[in-house]
Amino acid sequence: MGAAATSPTVRAEAHRLRGFLRPLDSDDGPLVLPPLPPGRVVPVEGRGELFVRDDGDDGDDGDDGRDRPAVLLLHGWAVTADVNWFTVYGELGARRVVALDHRNHGRSLRSEAPFTLEDCADDAAALLDALGIDRVTAVGYSMGGPIALLLARRHPDRVGGLVLAATAPEFSSEPRDQALWQGLNLVEGALRRGAGAGVMQRLLRETVDRQPELRPHRSWLAGELRRGDVPGILDAGRALRRFDARPDLPTLAAAGPPAAVIVTTADRLVPPRKQRVLAEALGAAAYEVDGDHDAAIVDGAAFAAALRGALDELEAAGGSARRR
């Protein structure tokens, strides 16, 4: 016990826990939104309505985005497109940026059918039809990674490139992973049903403490994190635990679109070694961001730079990007 108490890791975690448990602030402050692309609800034939951010949907300058390469941003579990991508929206250069809330998340359709990642991939393909976009580079973060892989497998003509960030080919092949994801589902259920509202605010405060530039947006982030359908989001967590792309990776590597992987090297949710396994299996260029699983939020500038680099290399290579 004495040796454990003197461990730097144990001391660091104890310090973090003390900070986590300190009393909450009484006021989140005014609602300040970050810059966001135009957003609207798009009816998708045969599926329902999806909430979409689309910077080609701004008619003020006559630009409908058709002459720009399109990037489709696919967000992670239990958040919204805006939470996942708000630090990235304006940082991807001369590209049309499209982001959607997945079913049962954010403002998008609610489904009583069991949640499947395949349905999310098909939603994305149907959305491209509705927007008149033929081909995209699909960028998937965490849960968005499996959705991007499924989009490339099920709709190969729609995907010209893949960027997979903070994600893995599978999430629960080991007992540690199974326990972690089951625990996350239980915690998420408690948070969203109100029993753990204080915990949610403390998690958000921890994020803001790590990145003070987010403080003006704290109230907005808190509201975004309350969006979504509780049973549907918990079902999505179970779908992630069942996901395993390993049998499909050799085919995608041989005949699929060029790929890049952004590895979050301090990730405590998706082990970096699994992220590197994904890059190796796809023969994908690998980029590193020294951040945890929330790197796209907390380390937004570094993550946006890595994403720009991945997109630039995929486009310049014309399909011949390789690991580095």
URQUIFEN-V834860 format. One record per residue. N is the residue number from 1. RES is the residue in one letter. PHI is phi in radians with two decimals (999 if undefined). PSI is psi as a letter, one per 40 degrees, with the letter a starting at -180 (NA if undefined). NEAR is the number of other ideal C-beta (glycine too) atoms within 12 Angstrom. Layout:
# URQUIFEN-V834860
N/RES/PHI/PSI/NEAR + N/RES/PHI/PSI/NEAR
This chain:
# URQUIFEN-V834860
1/M/999/d/7 + 2/G/-1.09/d/7 + 3/A/-1.12/d/9 + 4/A/-1.09/d/12 + 5/A/-1.15/d/12 + 6/T/-1.58/e/11 + 7/S/-1.13/h/13 + 8/P/-1.01/d/12 + 9/T/-1.13/d/14 + 10/V/-1.13/d/16 + 11/R/-1.10/d/14 + 12/A/-1.12/d/12 + 13/E/-1.18/d/16 + 14/A/-1.13/d/17 + 15/H/-1.10/d/14 + 16/R/-1.10/d/20 + 17/L/-1.13/d/14 + 18/R/-1.07/d/14 + 19/G/-1.14/d/18 + 20/F/-1.11/d/21 + 21/L/-1.55/e/15 + 22/R/-1.14/i/16 + 23/P/-0.98/i/12 + 24/L/-1.29/i/20 + 25/D/-1.15/i/18 + 26/S/-1.46/e/7 + 27/D/-2.55/h/11 + 28/D/-1.37/e/24 + 29/G/1.57/a/17 + 30/P/-1.21/i/12 + 31/L/-1.44/h/16 + 32/V/-2.09/h/20 + 33/L/-1.50/i/20 + 34/P/-1.30/i/28 + 35/P/-1.07/h/18 + 36/L/-2.32/i/30 + 37/P/-1.17/i/34 + 38/P/-0.97/i/26 + 39/G/-2.20/i/29 + 40/R/-2.77/i/25 + 41/V/-1.61/h/22 + 42/V/-1.92/h/32 + 43/P/-1.21/h/19 + 44/V/-2.00/h/26 + 45/E/-0.97/h/15 + 46/G/1.36/e/15 + 47/R/-2.21/d/27 + 48/G/2.41/a/28 + 49/E/-1.95/h/25 + 50/L/-2.10/h/42 + 51/F/-1.48/h/37 + 52/V/-2.32/h/42 + 53/R/-1.75/h/42 + 54/D/-2.62/h/40 + 55/D/-1.37/e/35 + 56/G/-1.62/e/32 + 57/D/-1.79/e/28 + 58/D/-1.71/h/19 + 59/G/-1.42/e/13 + 60/D/-1.08/d/9 + 61/D/-1.90/e/11 + 62/G/1.30/e/10 + 63/D/-1.63/h/18 + 64/D/-1.73/e/20 + 65/G/1.41/e/27 + 66/R/-1.19/d/17 + 67/D/-1.62/e/12 + 68/R/-1.92/i/22 + 69/P/-1.05/h/27 + 70/A/-1.75/h/37 + 71/V/-2.08/h/45 + 72/L/-1.84/h/51 + 73/L/-1.68/h/49 + 74/L/-2.03/h/47 + 75/H/-1.44/i/46 + 76/G/-1.56/a/46 + 77/W/-1.21/h/45 + 78/A/1.24/e/43 + 79/V/-2.05/a/38 + 80/T/-2.05/i/38 + 81/A/-0.99/d/43 + 82/D/-1.13/d/36 + 83/V/-1.09/d/43 + 84/N/-1.21/d/43 + 85/W/-2.10/e/45 + 86/F/-1.10/d/35 + 87/T/-1.37/e/36 + 88/V/-1.85/d/44 + 89/Y/-0.80/d/34 + 90/G/-1.66/e/21 + 91/E/-2.02/e/29 + 92/L/-1.87/e/35 + 93/G/1.24/a/21 + 94/A/-1.45/g/20 + 95/R/-2.23/i/34 + 96/R/-1.42/h/36 + 97/V/-1.87/h/41 + 98/V/-2.16/h/42 + 99/A/-2.43/h/50 + 100/L/-2.16/i/52 + 101/D/-1.42/h/45 + 102/H/-1.19/i/57 + 103/R/-0.91/i/42 + 104/N/1.22/e/39 + 105/H/-2.00/i/46 + 106/G/0.98/b/38 + 107/R/-1.77/e/29 + 108/S/-1.47/i/38 + 109/L/-0.96/i/33 + 110/R/-1.82/h/26 + 111/S/-2.13/h/26 + 112/E/-1.45/e/13 + 113/A/-1.26/i/17 + 114/P/-0.95/h/18 + 115/F/-1.22/h/36 + 116/T/-2.32/i/26 + 117/L/-1.17/d/41 + 118/E/-1.08/d/25 + 119/D/-1.06/d/32 + 120/C/-1.12/d/46 + 121/A/-1.12/d/39 + 122/D/-1.20/d/29 + 123/D/-0.99/d/41 + 124/A/-1.10/d/49 + 125/A/-1.12/d/38 + 126/A/-1.15/d/30 + 127/L/-1.11/d/47 + 128/L/-1.02/d/33 + 129/D/-1.02/d/23 + 130/A/-1.12/d/26 + 131/L/-1.56/e/33 + 132/G/1.25/f/19 + 133/I/-1.84/h/36 + 134/D/-1.41/d/18 + 135/R/-2.59/i/25 + 136/V/-2.39/i/44 + 137/T/-1.62/h/42 + 138/A/-1.58/h/51 + 139/V/-1.99/h/54 + 140/G/-2.02/h/52 + 141/Y/-1.95/h/48 + 142/S/0.97/b/45 + 143/M/-1.03/d/45 + 144/G/-1.10/d/45 + 145/G/-1.11/d/49 + 146/P/-0.97/d/46 + 147/I/-1.12/d/48 + 148/A/-1.11/d/48 + 149/L/-1.08/d/48 + 150/L/-1.20/d/38 + 151/L/-1.07/d/45 + 152/A/-1.17/d/42 + 153/R/-1.35/d/29 + 154/R/-1.54/d/28 + 155/H/-2.37/g/31 + 156/P/-1.07/d/23 + 157/D/-1.28/e/17 + 158/R/-1.67/e/31 + 159/V/-2.02/h/41 + 160/G/-1.65/e/33 + 161/G/-2.95/i/42 + 162/L/-2.23/h/49 + 163/V/-2.17/h/53 + 164/L/-2.03/h/56 + 165/A/-2.17/h/52 + 166/A/0.89/f/49 + 167/T/-2.45/i/49 + 168/A/-2.61/i/44 + 169/P/-1.26/d/35 + 170/E/-2.74/i/30 + 171/F/-2.15/e/42 + 172/S/-2.56/f/28 + 173/S/-1.40/e/22 + 174/E/-2.11/i/16 + 175/P/-0.97/d/10 + 176/R/-1.06/d/16 + 177/D/-1.15/d/25 + 178/Q/-1.07/d/19 + 179/A/-1.15/d/15 + 180/L/-1.09/d/25 + 181/W/-1.24/d/34 + 182/Q/-1.14/d/21 + 183/G/-1.12/d/18 + 184/L/-1.06/d/33 + 185/N/-1.10/d/29 + 186/L/-1.11/d/20 + 187/V/-1.13/d/22 + 188/E/-1.07/d/33 + 189/G/-1.08/d/26 + 190/A/-1.11/d/19 + 191/L/-1.05/d/28 + 192/R/-1.34/e/29 + 193/R/-1.58/e/19 + 194/G/1.70/e/13 + 195/A/-1.17/d/15 + 196/G/-2.08/f/18 + 197/A/-0.99/d/18 + 198/G/-1.11/d/19 + 199/V/-1.11/d/24 + 200/M/-1.03/d/29 + 201/Q/-1.13/d/28 + 202/R/-1.20/d/25 + 203/L/-1.08/d/31 + 204/L/-1.14/d/36 + 205/R/-1.08/d/28 + 206/E/-1.08/d/26 + 207/T/-1.10/d/33 + 208/V/-1.14/d/28 + 209/D/-1.09/d/20 + 210/R/-1.31/d/23 + 211/Q/-2.41/g/28 + 212/P/-1.02/d/13 + 213/E/-1.10/e/20 + 214/L/-1.43/e/31 + 215/R/-0.97/d/22 + 216/P/-1.08/d/18 + 217/H/-1.74/e/32 + 218/R/-1.06/d/34 + 219/S/-1.13/d/25 + 220/W/-1.10/d/28 + 221/L/-1.04/d/37 + 222/A/-1.05/d/29 + 223/G/-1.15/d/23 + 224/E/-1.07/d/33 + 225/L/-1.23/e/34 + 226/R/-1.56/e/26 + 227/R/-1.31/i/29 + 228/G/1.93/i/37 + 229/D/-1.69/h/26 + 230/V/-1.00/d/25 + 231/P/-1.04/d/22 + 232/G/-1.15/d/34 + 233/I/-1.21/d/39 + 234/L/-1.13/d/31 + 235/D/-1.11/d/33 + 236/A/-1.10/d/42 + 237/G/-1.08/d/37 + 238/R/-1.18/d/28 + 239/A/-1.11/d/33 + 240/L/-1.12/d/41 + 241/R/-1.10/d/29 + 242/R/-1.48/e/22 + 243/F/-1.20/h/36 + 244/D/-2.67/h/23 + 245/A/-1.60/e/39 + 246/R/-0.99/d/23 + 247/P/-1.14/d/14 + 248/D/-1.59/e/25 + 249/L/-1.12/d/31 + 250/P/-1.03/d/16 + 251/T/-1.18/d/18 + 252/L/-1.11/d/31 + 253/A/-1.13/d/27 + 254/A/-1.42/d/13 + 255/A/-2.24/e/17 + 256/G/-1.54/a/33 + 257/P/-1.27/i/38 + 258/P/-1.08/i/34 + 259/A/-2.38/i/47 + 260/A/-2.36/i/43 + 261/V/-2.19/h/49 + 262/I/-1.77/h/48 + 263/V/-1.66/h/39 + 264/T/-1.56/h/41 + 265/T/-1.31/e/27 + 266/A/-1.93/f/23 + 267/D/-1.25/h/33 + 268/R/-1.66/e/21 + 269/L/-1.80/d/32 + 270/V/-1.96/h/44 + 271/P/-0.96/h/29 + 272/P/-0.97/d/30 + 273/R/-1.10/d/19 + 274/K/-1.21/d/33 + 275/Q/-1.12/d/39 + 276/R/-1.25/d/27 + 277/V/-1.04/d/26 + 278/L/-1.08/d/44 + 279/A/-1.07/d/36 + 280/E/-1.09/d/24 + 281/A/-1.14/d/30 + 282/L/-1.60/e/41 + 283/G/1.06/f/28 + 284/A/-1.70/i/41 + 285/A/-1.07/h/33 + 286/A/-2.01/h/33 + 287/Y/-2.11/i/38 + 288/E/-2.02/h/29 + 289/V/-2.16/h/36 + 290/D/-1.40/g/19 + 291/G/-2.67/i/35 + 292/D/-1.48/a/27 + 293/H/-1.17/e/38 + 294/D/-1.70/f/37 + 295/A/-1.02/d/42 + 296/A/-1.13/d/47 + 297/I/-1.69/d/44 + 298/V/-1.33/d/31 + 299/D/-2.01/f/33 + 300/G/-0.99/d/31 + 301/A/-1.13/d/21 + 302/A/-1.16/d/28 + 303/F/-1.17/d/40 + 304/A/-1.07/d/32 + 305/A/-1.12/d/26 + 306/A/-1.13/d/39 + 307/L/-1.15/d/43 + 308/R/-1.05/d/30 + 309/G/-1.07/d/27 + 310/A/-1.11/d/41 + 311/L/-1.13/d/41 + 312/D/-1.05/d/25 + 313/E/-1.20/d/30 + 314/L/-1.07/d/36 + 315/E/-1.24/d/28 + 316/A/-1.22/d/18 + 317/A/-1.28/e/22 + 318/G/1.04/f/12 + 319/G/1.77/e/20 + 320/S/-2.01/f/17 + 321/A/-1.10/i/33 + 322/R/-2.34/i/20 + 323/R/-1.08/i/23 + 324/R/-2.56/NA/16
